[in-house]
Amino acid sequence: MKMTFGEELRKLMKSRGIKAITLAQRMNVNCAYISQLIAGIRKPGRETLLKLSKALEVPLETLLLIETDIVNKMFASRRIPVLDESQIMAWGNFMDPDYPILAANKFEYVTTDDPNAFYIACKGFLQCYGVDSCDLILIEPNKQVASGDTIFVSSPGGLSIKKILIKEDIVILTEDKKEPVVLTKENIREGWIFYRVSQCIKKF
């Protein structure tokens, strides 16, 4: 996994034996600012990168490459596939992450760093699953699913959109006007696949 700018900064500081307070003094900033850079709360501007270059005694180009790579990775807009109902149904239970790009005949722009991200057009079978106000939902297959997330589910019973609650070894899937589904980790291995729904988009 690619390190963030803050993690790269911490690595540079450690390799040079420089603590946050020392770096702050060299840059003439307060220690809290350095902590925020390391934590990713603040993003460094060009002036900050110049100060970091001098304080850490590393070429400015090194810091610029780190920051540019991270910014491009995180914020570059690109075209991703849009799958309609028939394409999603054809995908079925095998859920090959390369399928959307091969099957789609429509594409839309999005800002994502997930190489397998795709949209689902919210019509037909998905309208009754809490996304009826959306035209597109963004699926990011490589993003970790967390408790409380809305997820796209492939199960032995078909495809659906649900909320997921994770409690120790039990997973609870909830859906409007339906009884919740309770799964153990063993059940999940038997044909259940979860993908995070990252955005619900209404086109104007």
Secondary structure as the mmCIF struct_conf table of DSSP 4:
data_model
#
loop_
_struct_conf.conf_type_id
_struct_conf.id
_struct_conf.beg_label_comp_id
_struct_conf.beg_label_asym_id
_struct_conf.beg_label_seq_id
_struct_conf.end_label_comp_id
_struct_conf.end_label_asym_id
_struct_conf.end_label_seq_id
HELX_LH_PP_P HELX_LH_PP_P1 LYS A 2 THR A 4
HELX_RH_AL_P HELX_RH_AL_P1 PHE A 5 SER A 15
TURN_TY1_P TURN_TY1_P1 ARG A 16 GLY A 17
HELX_RH_AL_P HELX_RH_AL_P2 ALA A 20 MET A 27
TURN_TY1_P TURN_TY1_P2 ASN A 28 ASN A 28
BEND BEND1 VAL A 29 VAL A 29
HELX_RH_AL_P HELX_RH_AL_P3 CYS A 31 ALA A 39
TURN_TY1_P TURN_TY1_P3 GLY A 40 GLY A 40
BEND BEND2 ILE A 41 ARG A 42
HELX_RH_AL_P HELX_RH_AL_P4 ARG A 46 LEU A 56
TURN_TY1_P TURN_TY1_P4 GLU A 57 GLU A 57
HELX_RH_AL_P HELX_RH_AL_P5 LEU A 60 PHE A 75
STRN STRN1 SER A 77 LEU A 83
HELX_RH_AL_P HELX_RH_AL_P6 GLU A 85 TRP A 91
TURN_TY1_P TURN_TY1_P5 GLY A 92 PHE A 94
TURN_TY1_P TURN_TY1_P6 PRO A 97 ASP A 98
HELX_RH_AL_P HELX_RH_AL_P7 TYR A 99 ALA A 103
BEND BEND3 ASN A 105 ASN A 105
STRN STRN2 LYS A 106 THR A 111
TURN_TY1_P TURN_TY1_P7 PRO A 115 ASN A 116
STRN STRN3 PHE A 118 ALA A 121
HELX_RH_3T_P HELX_RH_3T_P1 GLY A 124 LEU A 126
TURN_TY1_P TURN_TY1_P8 GLN A 127 GLY A 130
TURN_TY1_P TURN_TY1_P9 ASP A 132 SER A 133
BEND BEND4 ASP A 135 ASP A 135
STRN STRN4 LEU A 136 GLU A 140
TURN_TY1_P TURN_TY1_P10 PRO A 141 ASN A 142
BEND BEND5 LYS A 143 LYS A 143
HELX_LH_PP_P HELX_LH_PP_P2 GLN A 144 VAL A 145
TURN_TY1_P TURN_TY1_P11 SER A 147 GLY A 148
STRN STRN5 THR A 150 SER A 155
TURN_TY1_P TURN_TY1_P12 PRO A 156 GLY A 157
STRN STRN6 GLY A 158 LYS A 167
TURN_TY1_P TURN_TY1_P13 GLU A 168 ASP A 169
STRN STRN7 ILE A 170 GLU A 175
TURN_TY1_P TURN_TY1_P14 ASP A 176 LYS A 177
STRN STRN8 LYS A 178 THR A 184
HELX_RH_AL_P HELX_RH_AL_P8 LYS A 185 ARG A 189
TURN_TY1_P TURN_TY1_P15 GLU A 190 GLY A 191
STRN STRN9 ILE A 193 ILE A 201
#
